[in-house]
Amino acid sequence: MSGRFTGKVALVSGGSTGIGAATARRLAQEGAQVVVMGRRQAQLAAVAGPIGAAVCTGDAADPTGAAAAVALACDRFGGLDVVVANAGGHGFATLAETSDADWEAARRSNLDTAVILLRAALPELQRRQGAIAVTASIASLAAPAGAFGYTVAKHAQIGLVRSIARDFGRQGVRCNAVCPGWVTTEMADAEMDELCARQGLASREAAYALVTRDVPLGRPAHPDEVAAAIAFLCSADAAMITGAVLTVDGGSTIVDVPTLAFG
């Protein structure tokens, strides 16, 4: 593994499982000192231990928690060069089915977690000319069924990325988004289990095969594959890339849906 992040300090929110955990491991393997942030202490510790990361237990959507994570990076490792705003979830219902509390939860978990954390980190990122990656989704680019809150908040993440890239590029801060499709994470596994129940499928693997049936690469991504894309965007190899949206979706967003019947 290369040393692209040797001497760098990275903060990863939503770092206890899935893409966040894979990203923390990838950045550490490439030389970074890492702070993993999330709300599940035991799972964070399991990720942090093998890679020597620091743990910040807290909510990235809470200004106090966000400030504590940035302070930990600075106090423990001397600064902050990379922030991966990865926390997310909630918002899986139609608009008609979404209560005020549901909307608040969707906005908070998918958008506020990025906005509040990145606002807290910006002064340090400006000082060290750092890089940001926001884990968005192909739901940032299109609308899955029955996912009003998630879709709206994920679309807003793209505006967040572009706004930061536009406003802080002259201070050396880069900001990009990664938009995964189906990834074999705990959250996706739970959705596959629900699909199995609905469709009478025999296994989780059969459910993943069904949801990727029309994806050109024909499979879901592994969290490590998304982590590799995030690491690239936050590295010096992407020094001229900012405000970009990188899909890691096996080609699903290039499919022309009206011609599927001819495939």
BELBELWO-V247646 format. One record per backbone hydrogen bond with DSSP energy under -1.0 kcal/mol. CO is the residue of the C=O (numbers start at 1). NH is the residue of the N-H. If there is no record, write none. Layout:
co = (CO,CO)
nh = (NH,NH)
This chain:
co = (3,5,8,9,9,10,11,12,17,18,19,20,21,22,23,24,25,26,27,28,30,33,34,35,36,37,38,40,41,42,43,44,45,48,49,54,56,59,62,63,64,65,66,67,68,69,70,71,72,73,73,74,81,82,83,84,84,85,91,91,93,95,99,100,101,102,103,104,105,106,107,107,108,111,112,114,115,116,117,118,121,122,123,124,125,130,131,132,133,134,134,137,138,138,147,148,149,150,151,152,153,155,156,157,158,159,160,161,162,163,164,168,169,174,175,176,177,178,179,180,182,183,185,186,187,188,189,190,191,192,193,194,195,196,196,203,204,205,206,207,208,210,212,215,221,222,222,223,224,225,226,227,228,229,230,232,235,236,238,244,246,248,249,250,251,252,255,256,257,259,260)
nh = (6,8,33,81,82,35,84,37,21,22,23,24,25,26,27,28,29,30,32,31,5,10,54,12,56,15,58,44,45,46,47,48,49,53,52,36,38,62,66,67,68,69,70,71,72,73,74,75,76,77,79,78,131,11,133,13,86,135,93,150,148,98,103,104,105,106,107,108,109,110,111,112,113,115,116,118,119,120,121,122,125,126,127,128,130,174,83,176,85,136,178,140,141,142,151,152,153,154,155,156,157,159,160,161,162,163,164,165,166,167,168,173,172,132,243,134,246,136,248,138,221,185,189,190,191,192,193,194,195,196,197,198,199,200,201,207,208,209,210,211,212,213,215,218,184,225,226,227,228,229,230,231,232,233,234,235,238,239,241,177,179,181,252,217,254,255,257,259,260,262,263)
